[in-house]
């Protein structure tokens, strides 16, 4: 008995294929009409409690400038880069023209924004694309700010103007392969030699590191055993940065593994203001505020996308927005965003009035990212099958929130920072290890 496949083989000429291999291609956009994709970004509909009115005229102007650029110039191209996990160098001049790099830094060609204005700009970038906001955050609120707060006057004048214009790019290297949450236990070393220092060690998960012109690297002084900071040029002999592949979130961000093999750094590029791990907190205090505003912006974009989608897409003869369950989920998302915005805004005001504590920043970052994950999850449900397509933003945002939930302190570590502040008891190490350290 001969099976069907062998019969087909007998009938068809050699190298021929059955006719179904030659069916005309379908124009999917015509055959299967969808709602408007995120390349045409939806209008902002998430400011339900009119938060915009709480901003100064300067902050409002920055918000609208960034929003217009992101919606018109950046949104049309980001999905293709996210899919390929490639960095969009073509958009860097457009981001530079916004003049938000450097954030709160005064002088040296930096914008000198209020912390609130810088946070609002971060949210507006993240609303369209989380990866772009992470690129700017690493460059500006970590790399540039470390030089501004901990660098010498000569270092500020030498490096900040170019960084502010995004003519050069910075990264910030603290995390190591074996020291993530326990960052103070870093093992990279800095040994004093004539005219400079020799750096040896490894760093991991360093955003922008594969193409950064300047790398701000933290290492342990082999003499004092304290943490020092250094500015390393990308072409330094012995420096190697390798891209981390196969990420499911922030795919556009080029996170790298950094290997330092006897890298020489001249004395003039040691940051004089970094002499202990506590000195990094001056920078992290600001960056953690910015990170708290990233998920706010992402959630705004998810809500805006869902709001438009539900009104455009029809099922059972009615727009999806007409169904009670969908309205309930949309309102749940909207409520989350209002609470997130108000906590973020209050955090900025506490900082600007010198009242913000590490616990304030940690609670804001951990709680806001938790609610952002919930918001994105609801949005993914609302979009049904299209909720897993990056074309409709929500799937991309859903994935991008996962690394943000983890970096700049995981949810758990940030919770323990706040817990320590409100109880006076540190609980980072298991009780048995704490007892051993006393012996």
C-alpha positions as CSV (number, residue, x, y, z in Angstrom):
1,X,0.0,0.0,0.0
2,X,1.4,3.4,-1.0
3,X,0.8,6.5,1.2
4,X,-0.3,9.8,-0.2
5,X,3.1,11.5,0.0
6,X,4.7,8.8,-2.2
7,X,1.9,9.1,-4.7
8,X,2.5,12.8,-4.9
9,X,6.2,12.2,-5.4
10,X,5.4,9.8,-8.3
11,X,3.0,12.3,-10.0
12,X,5.1,15.5,-9.7
13,X,8.1,16.2,-11.9
14,X,11.5,16.1,-10.2
15,X,12.1,19.2,-8.0
16,X,8.5,20.3,-8.4
17,X,6.3,21.2,-5.4
18,X,2.5,20.9,-5.0
19,X,0.5,23.9,-6.0
20,X,-0.2,24.9,-2.5
21,X,3.4,26.1,-2.2
22,X,2.6,28.7,-4.9
23,X,-0.5,30.3,-3.4
24,X,-0.5,34.1,-3.8
25,X,0.6,35.9,-0.6
26,X,-2.1,37.5,1.4
27,X,-2.0,41.2,2.2
28,X,-2.5,40.7,5.9
29,X,-3.2,44.4,6.6
30,X,-6.2,44.2,4.2
31,X,-7.4,40.7,5.0
32,X,-7.1,41.1,8.8
33,X,-7.7,44.7,9.7
34,X,-6.5,45.6,13.2
35,X,-6.7,48.5,15.5
36,X,-4.1,51.3,15.1
37,X,-0.6,50.1,16.0
38,X,1.7,51.9,18.4
39,X,3.8,53.3,15.6
40,X,1.0,55.9,15.4
41,X,1.0,56.7,19.1
42,X,-2.2,57.3,20.9
43,X,-3.0,60.6,22.6
44,X,-2.4,60.9,26.3
45,X,-5.6,60.1,28.2
46,X,-4.2,59.0,31.5
47,X,-4.0,62.3,33.4
48,X,-7.5,61.8,35.0
49,X,-6.8,63.9,38.1
50,X,-5.2,66.7,36.1
51,X,-1.7,66.3,37.5
52,X,-0.5,68.6,34.7
53,X,-2.0,71.5,36.7
54,X,0.4,70.8,39.6
55,X,3.5,71.5,37.4
56,X,5.2,74.8,36.8
57,X,5.0,76.3,33.4
58,X,8.6,75.2,32.7
59,X,7.8,71.7,33.7
60,X,4.7,71.7,31.6
61,X,6.7,72.9,28.6
62,X,9.3,70.2,29.0
63,X,6.6,67.6,29.3
64,X,4.9,68.6,26.0
65,X,8.2,69.0,24.1
66,X,9.3,65.5,25.1
67,X,5.9,64.0,24.4
68,X,5.7,65.5,20.9
69,X,9.2,64.3,20.0
70,X,8.6,60.8,21.3
71,X,5.2,60.4,19.7
72,X,6.2,61.7,16.3
73,X,9.9,60.9,15.9
74,X,10.6,57.9,18.1
75,X,7.4,55.8,18.2
76,X,7.4,54.9,14.5
77,X,10.7,53.0,14.6
78,X,11.1,51.5,18.1
79,X,9.3,48.2,17.6
80,X,11.7,47.1,14.8
81,X,14.7,47.8,17.0
82,X,13.1,46.1,20.0
83,X,12.5,43.0,17.9
84,X,16.1,42.9,16.7
85,X,17.5,43.8,20.1
86,X,19.5,46.6,18.4
87,X,20.2,50.1,19.6
88,X,18.6,52.9,17.5
89,X,21.6,55.2,17.0
90,X,19.5,57.1,14.5
91,X,17.3,58.6,17.3
92,X,20.2,59.8,19.4
93,X,20.4,63.3,17.7
94,X,16.6,63.6,18.3
95,X,17.0,62.8,22.0
96,X,19.9,65.2,22.2
97,X,17.8,68.0,20.8
98,X,15.4,67.6,23.7
99,X,18.2,68.9,26.0
100,X,17.3,66.7,28.9
101,X,20.6,64.9,29.3
102,X,22.3,66.0,32.5
103,X,18.9,66.6,34.1
104,X,19.4,68.6,37.3
105,X,23.1,69.4,36.7
106,X,23.8,73.2,36.6
107,X,26.3,74.6,34.2
108,X,28.7,72.8,31.8
109,X,26.1,72.9,29.0
110,X,23.6,70.9,31.2
111,X,19.9,71.8,31.3
112,X,19.7,72.5,35.1
113,X,16.2,71.2,35.4
114,X,14.2,70.8,38.6
115,X,14.1,67.3,39.8
116,X,10.4,67.2,39.0
117,X,11.0,68.4,35.4
118,X,13.7,65.7,35.0
119,X,11.3,63.1,36.4
120,X,8.5,64.2,34.1
121,X,10.8,64.0,31.1
122,X,11.8,60.5,32.1
123,X,8.2,59.4,32.3
124,X,7.4,60.9,28.9
125,X,10.2,59.1,27.2
126,X,9.2,55.8,28.9
127,X,5.6,56.3,27.9
128,X,6.7,55.6,24.3
129,X,9.7,53.5,24.9
130,X,11.2,52.1,28.1
131,X,14.5,51.3,26.5
132,X,15.1,54.9,25.4
133,X,14.4,56.1,28.9
134,X,16.9,53.6,30.4
135,X,19.5,54.7,27.9
136,X,19.1,58.3,29.0
137,X,18.8,57.4,32.7
138,X,22.1,55.4,32.7
139,X,23.9,58.1,30.7
140,X,22.5,61.1,32.6
141,X,21.3,60.2,36.1
142,X,24.1,57.8,36.8
143,X,27.1,58.5,34.5
144,X,26.9,62.2,34.2
145,X,25.6,62.8,37.7
146,X,28.5,60.9,39.2
147,X,31.0,63.2,37.5
148,X,28.9,66.3,38.5
149,X,28.7,65.2,42.2
150,X,32.0,63.4,42.7
151,X,34.3,64.7,40.0
152,X,36.9,67.4,40.1
153,X,36.3,70.8,38.4
154,X,38.7,69.8,35.6
155,X,36.7,66.5,35.0
156,X,33.4,68.4,34.9
157,X,34.7,70.9,32.4
158,X,36.4,68.2,30.3
159,X,33.5,65.6,30.1
160,X,30.1,67.1,30.9
161,X,29.6,69.5,27.9
162,X,30.0,66.7,25.4
163,X,27.9,64.3,27.4
164,X,25.1,66.9,27.7
165,X,24.9,67.1,23.9
166,X,25.1,63.3,23.6
167,X,28.1,63.7,21.4
168,X,29.6,61.2,23.8
169,X,27.8,58.5,25.9
170,X,28.5,57.3,29.4
171,X,27.7,54.2,31.3
172,X,27.9,53.3,35.0
173,X,29.5,50.1,36.3
174,X,28.8,49.1,39.8
175,X,27.1,45.6,39.6
176,X,29.3,42.5,39.3
177,X,28.6,38.9,38.4
178,X,28.7,37.7,42.0
179,X,27.4,40.9,43.6
180,X,24.0,42.1,42.5
181,X,21.9,43.2,45.4
182,X,24.9,43.1,47.7
183,X,26.7,45.7,45.6
184,X,28.9,46.9,48.5
185,X,30.7,43.6,48.4
186,X,32.2,44.3,45.0
187,X,35.5,42.6,44.1
188,X,36.9,44.7,41.3
189,X,40.2,46.1,42.5
190,X,42.1,49.3,42.1
191,X,45.9,49.2,42.8
192,X,47.9,52.4,43.0
193,X,50.9,52.6,40.7
194,X,53.1,55.5,39.5
195,X,50.9,58.1,37.7
196,X,47.6,56.2,38.1
197,X,45.8,53.0,39.0
198,X,45.5,49.4,37.7
199,X,41.9,48.1,37.6
200,X,41.2,44.3,37.6
201,X,37.8,42.6,37.7
202,X,34.4,42.1,36.1
203,X,31.2,44.0,35.9
204,X,27.8,42.7,34.7
205,X,24.5,44.1,33.4
206,X,26.0,47.4,32.6
207,X,23.7,49.4,30.3
208,X,25.3,51.3,27.3
209,X,28.6,49.6,28.0
210,X,29.1,48.1,24.5
211,X,29.3,51.5,22.9
212,X,29.9,54.0,25.7
213,X,32.7,56.5,25.3
214,X,33.2,56.8,29.0
215,X,32.7,54.1,31.6
216,X,32.3,55.2,35.3
217,X,33.7,52.2,37.1
218,X,33.8,51.5,40.8
219,X,36.6,49.4,42.4
220,X,38.0,48.5,45.8
221,X,41.2,50.3,46.7
222,X,43.6,47.5,47.6
223,X,45.3,49.7,50.2
224,X,42.4,51.4,52.0
225,X,39.8,48.6,51.2
226,X,37.3,51.4,50.4
227,X,35.4,52.0,47.2
228,X,36.8,54.5,44.7
229,X,35.4,55.7,41.3
230,X,37.2,56.0,38.0
231,X,36.5,57.4,34.5
232,X,37.7,54.8,31.9
233,X,37.9,55.5,28.2
234,X,36.3,52.9,25.8
235,X,39.6,52.3,24.0
236,X,41.6,51.6,27.2
237,X,44.0,48.6,26.7
238,X,42.7,45.6,28.7
239,X,39.0,46.8,28.7
240,X,36.5,44.5,27.0
241,X,32.7,44.9,26.9
242,X,30.5,42.1,25.6
243,X,26.8,42.3,24.9
244,X,24.5,40.1,27.0
245,X,22.2,38.3,24.6
246,X,18.7,36.8,24.7
247,X,17.0,39.3,27.1
248,X,13.2,39.3,27.1
249,X,13.0,42.9,28.3
250,X,14.6,46.3,27.5
251,X,15.9,44.5,24.4
252,X,17.1,47.8,22.9
253,X,19.3,48.5,25.8
254,X,22.8,47.1,25.3
255,X,23.6,45.6,28.6
256,X,27.1,44.2,28.8
257,X,29.7,42.1,30.7
258,X,32.8,44.2,31.3
259,X,36.2,42.5,31.7
260,X,39.0,44.6,33.2
261,X,42.5,43.1,32.7
262,X,45.2,45.4,34.1
263,X,43.4,48.5,32.8
264,X,45.5,51.6,33.5
265,X,43.7,54.8,34.6
266,X,45.6,58.0,35.0
267,X,45.4,59.9,38.4
268,X,43.5,62.7,36.6
269,X,40.6,60.3,35.9
270,X,40.1,59.1,39.4
271,X,36.9,60.6,40.9
272,X,38.1,62.4,44.0
273,X,34.6,62.5,45.6
274,X,34.2,58.7,45.7
275,X,36.0,57.3,48.8
276,X,33.5,54.8,50.2
277,X,30.4,52.9,49.1
278,X,28.3,55.5,50.8
279,X,29.4,58.1,48.3
280,X,27.5,56.2,45.6
281,X,24.3,57.0,47.5
282,X,24.5,60.6,46.5
283,X,24.0,59.5,42.9
284,X,21.6,56.7,43.7
285,X,19.3,59.0,45.6
286,X,18.6,60.9,42.4
287,X,18.6,57.9,40.0
288,X,16.1,56.0,42.2
289,X,13.7,58.9,41.8
290,X,14.1,58.7,38.0
291,X,13.7,54.9,38.0
292,X,10.4,55.3,40.0
293,X,9.1,57.6,37.2
294,X,10.0,55.1,34.4
295,X,7.1,52.6,35.3
296,X,4.8,55.6,35.7
297,X,5.5,56.6,32.1
298,X,5.3,53.0,30.9
299,X,1.9,52.5,32.6
300,X,0.6,55.7,31.0
301,X,1.5,54.4,27.5
302,X,-0.1,51.1,28.2
303,X,-3.3,52.8,29.4
304,X,-3.4,55.2,26.4
305,X,-2.9,52.3,24.0
306,X,-5.7,50.2,25.6
307,X,-8.1,53.2,25.8
308,X,-7.8,53.7,22.0
309,X,-7.8,50.0,21.2
310,X,-11.0,49.3,23.1
311,X,-12.8,52.0,21.3
312,X,-11.6,50.9,17.9
313,X,-11.8,47.1,18.1
314,X,-15.2,45.5,17.8
315,X,-16.5,42.1,18.9
316,X,-20.1,40.8,19.1
317,X,-21.2,43.8,17.1
318,X,-19.9,46.4,19.6
319,X,-16.7,48.2,20.6
320,X,-14.7,46.3,23.2
321,X,-15.1,49.5,25.4
322,X,-18.8,48.8,25.7
323,X,-18.3,45.7,27.8
324,X,-18.5,46.0,31.6
325,X,-15.5,43.8,32.4
326,X,-13.3,45.8,30.0
327,X,-14.4,49.1,31.5
328,X,-13.7,47.7,35.0
329,X,-10.1,46.7,34.0
330,X,-9.5,50.0,32.3
331,X,-10.6,51.9,35.4
332,X,-8.4,49.7,37.6
333,X,-5.5,50.7,35.4
334,X,-6.4,54.3,35.5
335,X,-6.6,54.3,39.3
336,X,-3.2,52.7,39.6
337,X,-1.7,55.4,37.5
338,X,-3.2,58.2,39.5
339,X,-1.8,56.8,42.7
340,X,1.6,56.2,41.1
341,X,1.8,59.7,39.7
342,X,1.0,61.3,43.1
343,X,3.5,59.2,45.0
344,X,6.2,60.0,42.3
345,X,5.3,63.7,42.5
346,X,5.5,63.8,46.3
347,X,8.8,62.0,46.2
348,X,10.2,64.8,43.9
349,X,9.0,67.4,46.3
350,X,10.5,65.7,49.3
351,X,13.9,65.6,47.5
352,X,13.6,69.2,46.4
353,X,13.0,70.2,50.0
354,X,15.9,68.1,51.3
355,X,13.4,65.8,53.1
356,X,13.6,62.6,51.1
357,X,15.1,59.6,52.9
358,X,16.4,56.3,51.4
359,X,13.3,54.7,52.7
360,X,11.0,57.1,50.8
361,X,12.8,56.5,47.5
362,X,12.9,52.7,48.0
363,X,9.2,52.5,48.9
364,X,8.3,54.6,45.9
365,X,10.4,52.5,43.5
366,X,9.2,49.1,44.8
367,X,5.5,50.0,45.1
368,X,5.3,51.8,41.8
369,X,7.0,49.0,39.8
370,X,4.6,46.5,41.5
371,X,1.6,48.5,40.4
372,X,3.0,49.0,36.9
373,X,3.3,45.2,36.5
374,X,-0.3,44.9,37.5
375,X,-1.3,47.6,35.1
376,X,0.6,46.1,32.2
377,X,-0.9,42.7,33.0
378,X,-4.4,44.0,32.8
379,X,-3.5,45.8,29.5
380,X,-2.3,42.5,28.1
381,X,-5.6,40.9,28.9
382,X,-7.6,43.7,27.3
383,X,-5.8,43.4,24.0
384,X,-6.4,39.6,23.7
385,X,-4.2,38.1,21.0
386,X,-2.8,41.4,20.0
387,X,-1.6,41.7,23.6
388,X,1.4,39.5,22.7
389,X,2.4,41.6,19.7
390,X,5.0,44.2,20.2
391,X,3.2,46.2,17.4
392,X,0.6,47.2,19.9
393,X,3.1,48.4,22.6
394,X,1.6,46.4,25.6
395,X,3.6,43.2,25.0
396,X,6.8,45.2,24.8
397,X,5.9,47.3,27.9
398,X,4.9,44.1,29.7
399,X,8.4,42.6,29.1
400,X,10.3,45.9,29.6
401,X,8.9,46.2,33.1
402,X,10.5,43.0,34.3
403,X,14.1,44.3,34.4
404,X,12.9,47.6,35.8
405,X,11.2,45.7,38.6
406,X,14.6,44.3,39.4
407,X,17.3,46.9,38.7
408,X,18.2,49.8,41.0
409,X,17.3,47.5,43.8
410,X,14.8,44.6,43.5
411,X,11.3,44.9,45.0
412,X,12.5,42.8,48.0
413,X,15.7,44.7,48.6
414,X,13.9,48.1,48.4
415,X,11.3,46.9,50.8
416,X,14.0,45.9,53.3
417,X,15.6,49.4,52.9
418,X,12.2,51.0,53.9
419,X,11.7,48.3,56.6
420,X,15.0,49.1,58.2
421,X,14.1,52.8,58.2
422,X,10.7,52.4,59.9
423,X,11.8,49.7,62.4
424,X,15.5,50.6,63.0
425,X,16.4,46.9,62.4
426,X,18.4,45.8,59.4
427,X,17.4,42.4,58.1
428,X,19.5,42.0,54.9
429,X,21.5,39.1,56.3
430,X,20.0,35.9,57.8
431,X,20.1,35.9,61.6
432,X,22.7,33.1,61.7
433,X,25.1,35.1,59.6
434,X,24.6,38.2,61.7
435,X,25.5,36.2,64.8
436,X,28.6,34.8,63.2
437,X,29.8,38.3,62.2
438,X,29.7,39.4,65.9
439,X,31.9,36.5,67.0
